[in-house]
Amino acid sequence: MPQARLAKHATCNTGFEVDLLCVALDAKAIPYLVRGMNRGMDGAGYQGVIPGGIDVLVPEDALEAARSVLASHLEPG
């Protein structure tokens, strides 16, 4: 089975931001991979900003759909 090529969808500053984004991607059945240091329930990501951030990657063919999900969650109201 060929592997999907991944593209960076977003870089989040905290573990909380990552979780919010991943829940939104899950709701639209968009697969993702989270990559970064200090990621985890007890990691530094829940204590404030993580230097370098945490990347959320999605398959290249789902990038536009993932961007729509992110944009809809950034709109006020």
N, C-alpha and C positions, 0 to 999 in steps of 0.2 A: 504494500500500500504506500503510495507516495505521501511524503510529509508536506503539509501546507507551509508556505513561506510566511513568516511572521513580520509584522510591521508595528512600530511603536505607535500606539494610539494616544497615550497620555503619560505624563510624569506627574505623580502626585507627591505632595509634601508631607503627608501624614498617613498612617495606617488607616485612620478613619475615612479619609478621602478615598483611599483605595477600596475599602469595603463598600462605600456608597456607589462608586462607579461599577464595581463588580456585580452588585445586586441589580443595577440597572441593565447591565449587559446580560446577566442571567435571565432577566424578565423578557428579553427579546431573543433568547436562545443564541446569543453570539458567544462563541468560545473565546477564552482569553488565557493568557499566561502572565503571572505577576512575577517580576524580577527586581530584586533589590536587597540591600543589606538591612539588617535589623527588622526584618518582616516577621511578624508573628504576634500571637496574642499577648505575650509578655515582653515583646521587644520594645525598643526605644520609640518606635513609630506611634505608640499610644501615649507617649510622654511629651510630645511636641514635634517640631519640624525635624525631618531627617535630612542631614546634609547629603546632597546628591539625589535625593528623592527616590521614589519607587516607580518603576516603569510598568505600564500595563500594555501588553502586546496582544494583537488580534491577528487572525489570518488576513493576508493581503486582500483577499476577495471580500472580506467583511469590513474593511476599513471605513468605507463610506457610511455603512449602516451604523457602525460604532460611533462615528463622528456625529451622526444625527442624534443618537442617544445622548451623547455628552452635551450637545448644543441644547437639547430640550430640557436638560436638567440645569443648565446655566441661565435660562431665561427667567427674568423676574416674574413673580406672581405665580 
